[in-house]
Amino acid sequence: MKLDETIRFDELPDNELTVVPAGWYTATIAEAEVKTSKRGDGQYLSIRYTILGPTHQGRSVYGNITLRNASETATKIGRVQLKELMGAIGLAQLADTDQLVGATLQVRVAVRDDSQYGQSNDVRGWKPASAQSQALPPAVFFPQPPVSQPPASAQIAAQPQPRPFARPPWA
């Protein structure tokens, strides 16, 4: 098919994208999909996150979480990571990857060095988006009985009364 324009190599921009520095970023889950492993004996969750801040807004970072693998250790690690992710977004159960899309959380971005491809980013940690959620465990609320106020006469009686004609301590 013929192009609408003639594209010249020397007029094309260079790739200026660099890896996002390692650290915690607020992000939203833009895409989540279950994929089959290269060997065909397992599955993993492939997730694309869009960074919201505090820096690198709009950049995408990626992470995979093992769902099933021939290695029990890999499966166990993946399940631990999945629990961390679900806890970060307040999800009690997961039946469809669409439940993840749109969720906002904090992700720990790592920089990975690869001899063939160079540096790239990988998401390796998850926690709730709000600082208050991070500091406190989930709250459990129990109904509290209403607090009744004592009658006004009891409140007056409870206040310290001046002692008439009290002797000063030096007397």
C-alpha angles and dihedrals in degrees: 000000000000117000121235090234142022111252118209119205094217091055095055117101123248119246104266097175114118129180118281109251115256115267146084119311134177107241144163126227105248100175137007126182138166112236134183118246120250092255091048094234098105148023134233138189112243112202132187116200126195113213115233098181170192082221136348093044113190096020118129125226127182139214139176128212119196113234099174131004139162086244111078089204092056090048092049092049090048092051091051090051091047090052090051091051094046091048091051092057097035096246114155096188137011123211101148133030088229087074088069099048113100096018116136120217143135118271130195108227118205129192114232123198116214122185092215102039105023123224123353138162128253129183110233107163141038135196137158117288097236122071091222091057090052095052099047130054116235109291121242113204123206122185110260122211113246114268109240121209117229114244116276092249090059091049090054092046091051093058115094111258123214114253111236115237095354115184114241114243093247094056 
